[in-house]
């Protein structure tokens, strides 16, 4: 069920910047959100909505045990040059990075606490603005100034209402849906396999019309939020049954209002290169395994993994580009021949 069973491949990719034209450059490495999929990682077989330090550290231990080669690669990257830094920007799947204890544990795993940095939801390097992009998504927007809240005497994550809904409804179905989550375009899955649409829409309809509101007035539960924008978004998503991430218009608006020459975002898993006036937007794809649906679902094509390179002279970005790399072959049995192979389950 691991979306990325290739930590060694990522380590080799990072290590490739130690040679060739990059060898003499000062390098920073930025992981722009959703680096660690805490959202999909269970805790003692469950997906609790109230995520404490204990729960977050338990999830991190499982992630670290599954991907030791990743942390070895980060350690080697830092050892090569004392001026290098590694940044972990927070995304909607790894909000647990807000816990200082999780940050310290990750710094220890990477081997150099002083040069492993957690800037929060965004990072500014000269005239470059970097953010995951989930803050432009109404489903996953969080309160940047209040990432942790008290609940029943314990600090827990102040998660978005979209994350709460996923933890309550979709994550318990992960053993059924994990492969379908890797497919693009998302909406084609619904068209080709209406059984999936029926399952998910039924769960979401019951959740938003009944389960979410049970005890809402009396519980004081901070993970159960109510805003007018939230209600409008829920109604819109249920009506359209659209699974794609609608952040393009908001990102374009932000770019127009910004003084930064370059914005780098992710979140939508769809690579985009866009220029607006004198400013530029790089939207990366992702590094996890994803597949393009072909022949109406009867065959699957691996999508390249897309990341961004940015070269600066002082504070100014002088070259910026998207880089595509082909991933390694999947492990035996990892990829079905057709999406219909998973339909009986």
Residue pairs with C-beta under 8 A, 6 or more apart in sequence:
1 174
1 175
1 178
2 66
3 37
3 40
3 178
3 181
3 182
3 288
3 289
4 10
4 67
4 287
4 288
4 289
5 289
5 330
5 331
5 334
6 289
6 327
6 328
7 67
7 68
7 69
7 70
7 73
8 69
9 327
9 328
10 69
10 70
10 73
10 287
11 69
11 70
11 72
11 73
11 76
13 325
14 29
14 73
14 74
14 76
14 77
15 73
15 76
15 77
17 27
17 77
18 77
18 80
25 311
26 81
26 83
26 84
27 77
27 81
27 84
28 84
28 85
28 86
28 87
28 125
29 74
29 77
29 84
29 85
29 86
29 87
30 86
30 87
30 89
30 123
30 130
30 264
31 86
31 87
31 88
31 89
32 89
32 91
32 130
32 131
32 132
32 264
32 265
32 266
32 284
33 89
33 90
33 91
33 92
33 93
33 94
33 131
33 132
33 133
33 134
33 266
33 267
34 91
34 92
34 93
34 94
34 132
34 266
34 267
34 286
35 88
35 91
35 94
36 60
36 63
36 93
36 94
36 96
36 97
37 63
37 93
37 94
38 51
38 56
38 59
38 60
38 63
38 93
38 94
38 95
38 96
39 92
39 93
39 94
39 95
39 163
39 166
39 167
39 171
40 93
40 171
40 174
40 178
41 59
41 62
41 63
42 59
42 171
43 55
43 58
43 59
44 58
47 167
47 168
47 171
47 172
48 55
48 167
49 159
49 164
49 167
49 168
49 223
50 151
50 154
50 156
50 223
51 95
51 96
51 156
51 157
51 159
52 154
52 155
52 156
53 99
53 101
53 102
53 155
56 96
56 99
56 101
56 102
56 157
57 99
57 101
57 102
57 105
59 96
60 96
60 102
60 105
60 106
64 71
64 109
71 109
71 110
71 111
74 86
74 110
74 111
74 116
75 110
75 111
75 112
77 84
77 86
78 84
78 86
78 110
78 111
78 112
78 115
78 116
79 111
84 115
85 115
85 116
85 117
86 110
86 115
86 116
86 117
87 117
87 118
87 119
87 123
87 130
88 94
88 97
88 106
88 116
88 117
88 118
89 119
89 120
89 121
89 122
89 123
89 130
89 131
89 132
90 97
90 98
90 118
90 120
90 121
90 132
91 132
91 133
91 134
91 266
91 267
92 132
92 134
92 137
92 140
92 142
92 160
92 162
92 163
92 267
95 142
95 147
95 157
95 159
95 160
95 163
96 102
96 157
97 103
97 106
97 118
98 120
98 147
98 148
98 157
99 148
99 157
103 118
104 113
106 116
106 118
107 113
107 116
110 116
120 144
121 131
121 132
121 135
121 142
121 144
122 129
122 130
122 131
122 135
123 129
123 130
123 131
124 130
124 260
125 312
126 312
126 314
126 315
126 316
126 317
127 260
127 261
127 262
127 315
127 316
127 317
128 260
128 261
128 262
128 263
128 264
128 310
128 312
128 317
129 258
129 260
129 262
129 263
129 264
130 263
130 264
130 265
131 263
131 264
131 265
132 265
132 266
132 267
133 247
133 251
133 265
133 266
133 267
133 268
133 283
134 140
134 141
134 142
134 160
134 267
135 141
135 142
135 144
136 247
136 250
136 251
136 254
136 265
136 267
137 162
137 245
137 246
137 247
137 250
137 267
138 162
138 229
138 230
138 233
139 160
139 161
139 162
139 233
139 237
140 160
140 162
140 163
141 160
142 158
142 159
142 160
143 158
146 158
147 157
147 158
148 155
148 156
148 157
148 158
149 155
149 156
149 157
149 158
149 222
150 156
150 222
151 220
151 221
151 222
151 223
156 222
156 223
158 222
158 223
159 167
159 223
161 223
161 224
161 225
161 230
164 223
164 224
164 225
165 204
165 207
165 208
165 212
168 207
168 211
168 212
169 203
169 204
169 207
170 177
170 200
170 203
173 199
173 203
176 345
177 196
177 200
179 336
179 339
179 342
180 189
180 193
180 196
180 339
180 342
182 288
182 289
182 290
182 291
183 189
183 290
183 291
183 292
183 293
183 300
183 339
184 269
184 270
184 290
184 291
184 292
184 293
184 303
185 244
185 293
186 243
186 244
187 242
187 243
187 244
188 293
188 297
189 196
189 243
189 293
189 339
190 196
190 197
190 241
190 243
192 293
192 296
192 297
192 339
193 297
193 339
193 340
193 343
195 343
197 241
201 238
201 241
204 237
204 238
205 238
208 234
208 238
212 224
213 224
215 221
216 224
216 226
244 268
245 267
245 268
245 269
245 270
247 265
247 267
247 268
248 268
248 272
251 263
251 265
251 281
251 283
252 274
252 276
252 281
254 263
255 263
255 274
255 276
255 279
255 281
256 276
256 277
256 279
258 279
260 279
261 278
261 279
261 280
261 316
261 317
262 279
262 280
262 281
262 282
262 310
262 317
262 320
263 279
263 280
263 281
263 282
264 281
264 282
264 283
264 284
264 308
264 310
264 320
265 281
265 282
265 283
265 284
266 283
266 284
266 286
268 283
269 285
269 286
269 290
270 283
270 285
271 283
271 284
271 285
271 306
271 322
271 324
272 281
272 282
272 283
273 280
273 281
273 282
273 283
273 322
274 280
274 281
274 283
275 281
280 317
280 320
282 308
282 310
282 320
282 321
282 322
284 306
284 307
284 308
284 322
285 303
285 304
285 305
285 306
285 307
285 322
285 324
286 305
286 306
287 305
287 307
289 302
289 327
289 330
289 334
290 302
290 303
291 300
291 301
291 302
291 303
291 335
292 300
292 301
292 302
292 303
293 300
293 339
294 300
294 301
297 338
297 339
297 340
298 337
298 338
298 340
299 337
299 338
300 335
300 336
300 337
300 338
300 339
302 326
302 327
302 330
304 324
304 325
304 326
304 327
305 324
305 325
305 326
305 327
306 322
306 323
306 324
306 325
307 322
307 323
307 325
308 320
308 321
308 322
308 323
309 319
309 320
309 321
309 322
309 323
310 317
310 319
310 320
311 317
311 318
311 319
311 320
312 318
336 342
